[in-house]
Amino acid sequence: MNKFFFLIIALFIFSNRVNAQDLYRVTADKLRVRADKDTKSRVIGNITQNEKLTVLDASDAKFYKIKLKNGEGWVSKDFLEKIAAPAKPTTQQSNTTQPSAGSTTTTSTSNDIYRVTADNLRVREKADPKSKIVGYLPENENVAVLDSTNTSFFKIKVTNGEGWVSKEFLVRISPPSKPIVAKSTVSASIPQTVGNYSNIIFFAVVALILITILYFSLKYASGNKFLIAFATIVILIIGYFCFITFVKEKTVSGTFASNEDIQYKTFNFKSKDSVTVTDAYKDSIFTSKYVIDGEMIKLYDQQNTIMLLIRDDKTLIGEGFTRGTFSKK
């Protein structure tokens, strides 16, 4: 019985390690590489999005051991996407017909489908970096490779003919069993906020009351200019603060950071509805959408809902599991 139990454990470990030495693509904007498989381990480098790397050990539940140019390191497995390994070249049969003395040999063609990993990839007339540019390919475009024998360039088929591109910016995806869907850094969608007009109605009522008070002040001031000016200024100030408090839409901009030992260290509000978050536990940076509901900012990562209370223009207060104080840099 014990032998059977250890055999199952050995098969499980082996099945986790069969994926080692496979190629993976980074899906995070910037992925931290650590010296050990621990979120508090020393950071030894960073890997940019879409960069390809080799996984040496895939047995851990949270971290993968990867190969670097100057050594090895560990990264979070949540931000790696496996790339289909290139098919091994098939050996020709021994009875393959050899070309006759007077015939010309043709270059081997693959007709495989590749995906472009660079934006505006140059398509050249010949397999030469100084050759004439005949077109450009957008990122994530799928192309058919006609000739892959060159060490630096692949011959591809385009809509208006053929051309050559650098092989460094192509990733093989054929034969695709299913359509490949790129991973998104934002895993949860922001729900639509229901319009709340109670604040606008309240402000309209307050404005009507203030206008009424101003009317009677002018009527019964008996021409006292000081009293009229004072009443007008007070009413305008009250109206302005009511507008700021109940009607004007809240906005947040800039980078807010915390020195506490919490999961989310910084929030960089780039636009009206987009924020970049530094996740210390997963060693990654991701971008998410957010909404402002009253004094509360709500945004979403892969598992959690993040809520931040707007204390003032320079301070945010984390609620729930991300509790902490974030100050504007």
C-alpha positions in Angstrom: 0.0 0.0 0.0 2.8 2.4 0.9 4.5 1.7 -2.5 1.3 2.5 -4.3 1.0 5.7 -2.4 4.5 6.8 -3.1 4.0 5.9 -6.8 1.0 8.2 -7.0 3.1 11.0 -5.4 5.9 10.4 -7.9 3.6 10.5 -10.9 2.0 13.8 -9.6 5.5 15.4 -9.2 6.5 14.2 -12.6 3.3 15.5 -14.2 4.0 19.0 -12.8 7.6 18.9 -14.1 6.8 17.9 -17.6 6.0 21.5 -18.5 9.5 22.6 -17.5 11.7 24.0 -20.2 8.5 25.3 -22.0 8.3 28.8 -23.4 6.0 31.3 -21.7 4.9 34.9 -22.4 4.6 37.6 -19.7 1.1 39.1 -19.5 1.7 41.8 -16.8 3.0 45.3 -17.6 6.1 44.7 -15.5 6.8 41.3 -13.8 9.3 41.2 -10.9 11.9 38.4 -10.8 12.9 37.3 -7.2 15.8 35.3 -5.9 13.5 32.7 -4.2 9.9 31.6 -4.4 8.7 34.0 -1.7 6.9 37.4 -2.0 9.4 38.9 0.4 12.4 37.6 -1.4 14.9 40.0 -3.0 14.0 41.4 -6.4 16.8 40.6 -8.9 15.2 41.9 -12.1 12.0 42.9 -14.0 10.5 41.4 -17.2 8.4 43.5 -19.6 5.0 42.5 -21.1 5.0 40.0 -24.0 8.6 39.0 -23.4 9.3 35.3 -23.8 11.1 33.2 -21.2 11.9 29.6 -20.4 10.4 27.9 -17.4 12.8 25.5 -15.6 10.6 24.4 -12.8 6.7 24.4 -12.8 6.1 22.3 -9.7 5.3 25.1 -7.2 1.7 26.2 -6.8 2.4 29.9 -7.0 5.8 30.5 -8.5 7.7 29.3 -11.6 11.5 29.0 -11.8 12.7 30.7 -15.0 16.0 31.0 -16.9 17.6 34.4 -17.1 20.5 35.6 -19.2 22.8 35.8 -16.1 21.2 33.0 -14.0 17.9 31.9 -12.7 15.0 33.4 -10.7 11.3 32.9 -9.6 8.2 34.7 -10.8 4.5 34.5 -10.1 2.7 31.9 -12.3 -0.4 34.1 -12.5 1.2 36.4 -15.1 2.6 33.8 -17.5 0.9 32.4 -20.6 2.2 29.3 -22.2 3.3 29.6 -25.8 2.8 26.6 -28.1 6.2 24.9 -28.6 7.4 24.7 -32.2 6.8 21.4 -33.9 9.9 19.2 -34.3 11.0 18.8 -37.9 10.0 15.5 -39.4 12.7 13.3 -40.8 12.5 12.4 -44.4 11.9 8.8 -45.4 14.8 6.9 -46.8 13.1 6.4 -50.1 12.6 10.1 -50.8 13.3 10.9 -54.4 16.6 12.8 -54.8 16.6 15.7 -57.3 18.1 14.9 -60.7 21.3 16.5 -61.9 19.5 18.9 -64.2 16.8 19.9 -61.8 16.8 22.9 -59.4 16.1 22.4 -55.7 13.4 24.6 -54.1 13.7 26.1 -50.6 11.7 24.3 -47.9 8.5 26.0 -47.0 6.5 25.7 -43.7 3.2 27.4 -44.4 2.7 27.7 -40.7 0.8 30.4 -39.0 2.7 32.9 -36.8 1.5 35.8 -34.7 3.3 39.3 -34.8 4.5 40.4 -31.4 5.8 43.9 -32.4 3.8 46.9 -33.5 4.3 48.1 -37.1 6.7 45.2 -38.0 8.6 46.1 -41.1 8.1 43.8 -44.2 11.1 43.9 -46.5 11.7 43.0 -50.1 14.6 40.7 -49.3 16.1 38.9 -46.3 18.3 41.8 -45.5 17.9 44.5 -42.8 18.9 47.2 -45.5 16.4 45.9 -48.0 13.5 48.1 -49.3 10.5 48.2 -46.9 7.4 47.1 -48.8 4.9 47.2 -45.9 4.1 47.0 -42.2 2.3 44.5 -40.0 0.3 45.4 -36.9 0.7 43.7 -33.5 -1.2 40.4 -33.0 -1.6 40.0 -36.8 -1.5 36.3 -38.0 0.7 35.6 -41.0 1.6 32.5 -43.0 5.3 31.7 -43.1 6.4 30.4 -46.5 10.1 29.9 -45.8 11.8 29.5 -42.4 15.2 28.3 -43.5 16.9 31.7 -43.0 18.5 32.2 -39.6 17.3 35.8 -39.2 14.4 36.4 -41.5 11.2 34.5 -42.4 9.5 34.8 -45.8 5.8 35.5 -45.3 2.6 35.8 -47.4 0.8 39.2 -47.3 -2.3 40.4 -49.1 -0.4 41.9 -52.0 2.4 39.3 -52.4 5.3 38.1 -50.3 8.0 39.6 -48.1 10.6 39.1 -45.4 10.3 39.9 -41.7 12.6 39.4 -38.7 11.9 36.1 -37.0 12.5 37.6 -33.6 9.0 39.2 -33.7 7.0 36.2 -34.7 5.5 33.5 -32.4 4.3 30.3 -33.8 0.6 29.5 -33.1 -0.2 26.7 -35.6 -1.8 24.3 -35.7 -4.3 26.1 -33.5 -6.9 23.8 -32.0 -8.9 26.7 -30.7 -8.9 30.5 -31.4 -6.3 32.0 -29.1 -7.7 34.7 -26.8 -5.2 37.1 -25.3 -5.2 37.4 -21.5 -6.4 40.7 -20.2 -4.8 42.5 -17.2 -8.2 43.5 -16.1 -10.1 40.3 -15.1 -13.3 41.9 -13.7 -15.5 44.4 -15.5 -16.8 47.5 -13.8 -20.6 47.4 -13.3 -22.6 50.2 -14.7 -23.4 52.8 -12.0 -27.0 53.9 -11.7 -27.5 57.6 -12.0 -28.4 59.2 -8.6 -30.1 62.6 -9.0 -31.0 63.1 -5.3 -28.0 65.5 -4.8 -29.0 67.5 -7.8 -32.6 67.8 -6.6 -31.3 68.8 -3.1 -29.1 71.5 -4.6 -32.0 72.8 -6.7 -34.2 73.1 -3.6 -31.4 74.9 -1.7 -30.8 77.2 -4.7 -34.5 78.1 -4.8 -34.5 78.8 -1.0 -31.4 81.0 -1.4 -32.9 82.9 -4.3 -36.1 83.5 -2.3 -34.0 84.8 0.7 -32.1 87.1 -1.7 -35.4 88.4 -3.1 -36.8 89.3 0.2 -33.5 90.8 1.4 -33.5 93.1 -1.6 -37.2 93.9 -1.1 -37.0 94.8 2.6 -33.5 96.2 2.8 -34.9 99.7 2.2 -32.0 100.6 -0.1 -29.3 99.7 2.5 -26.4 98.8 0.1 -24.3 97.3 2.8 -27.0 94.9 3.9 -27.8 94.0 0.3 -24.1 93.3 -0.5 -23.6 91.2 2.7 -26.7 89.1 2.0 -25.7 88.6 -1.6 -22.1 87.4 -0.6 -23.4 85.1 2.1 -25.9 83.5 -0.3 -23.3 83.1 -3.1 -20.8 81.4 -0.7 -23.5 79.0 0.6 -24.5 78.2 -2.9 -20.9 77.6 -4.0 -20.2 75.1 -1.2 -23.5 73.3 -1.8 -22.5 72.9 -5.5 -19.0 71.6 -4.6 -20.4 69.2 -2.0 -23.5 67.8 -3.7 -23.3 68.4 -7.5 -19.7 68.6 -8.7 -18.3 65.2 -9.8 -15.4 63.8 -7.7 -12.1 63.4 -9.6 -8.8 61.7 -8.6 -5.4 62.1 -10.3 -1.7 61.4 -9.6 0.1 58.6 -7.7 -0.9 57.6 -4.1 1.4 55.3 -2.1 1.6 53.6 1.3 4.6 52.6 3.4 2.6 49.9 5.3 2.9 46.1 4.8 -0.2 45.6 2.6 -0.9 44.0 -0.7 -1.5 47.1 -2.9 1.4 49.6 -2.5 0.6 52.3 -5.1 -2.3 53.6 -7.1 -1.5 55.6 -10.2 -4.7 57.3 -11.5 -3.8 57.9 -15.2 -7.2 59.0 -16.5 -10.8 59.6 -15.5 -11.5 55.8 -15.3 -8.1 54.0 -15.5 -5.7 53.3 -12.6 -2.4 51.3 -12.5 -1.9 49.3 -9.3 1.3 47.8 -7.8 0.6 44.4 -6.3 3.3 43.5 -3.7 2.0 40.0 -3.1 1.9 38.9 -6.7 5.0 40.9 -7.7 3.2 42.6 -10.6 1.6 45.8 -11.9 -1.8 45.7 -13.5 -4.2 48.3 -14.9 -7.9 48.4 -14.0 -11.0 50.5 -14.5 -12.6 52.3 -11.6 -15.7 54.3 -10.6 -16.2 57.0 -8.0 -19.4 56.5 -6.0 -19.8 59.5 -3.7 -16.7 59.6 -1.5 -15.7 56.0 -2.4 -13.5 54.7 -5.3 -14.2 51.2 -6.4 -11.9 49.1 -8.6 -11.3 45.4 -9.3 -8.3 43.1 -9.5 -8.4 39.4 -10.4 -10.0 38.2 -7.2 -10.9 41.2 -5.1 -12.9 44.4 -5.0 -10.7 47.3 -3.9 -12.4 50.3 -2.1 -10.7 53.6 -1.3 -12.2 56.4 0.7 -11.4 59.9 -0.5 -10.4 61.8 2.6 -9.1 64.9 0.7 -7.2 65.7 -2.5 -3.9 64.2 -1.1 -5.1 61.3 1.0 -7.0 58.0 0.3 -8.0 55.5 3.0 -8.1 51.8 2.1 -11.2 49.9 3.2 -11.5 46.1 3.9 -8.6 43.8 3.2 -6.5 46.7 1.7 -6.9 48.8 4.8 -4.2 51.6 4.9 -3.5 55.2 4.3 -2.3 56.3 0.8 -0.7 59.7 0.4 -0.2 61.6 -2.9 3.4 61.8 -4.0 
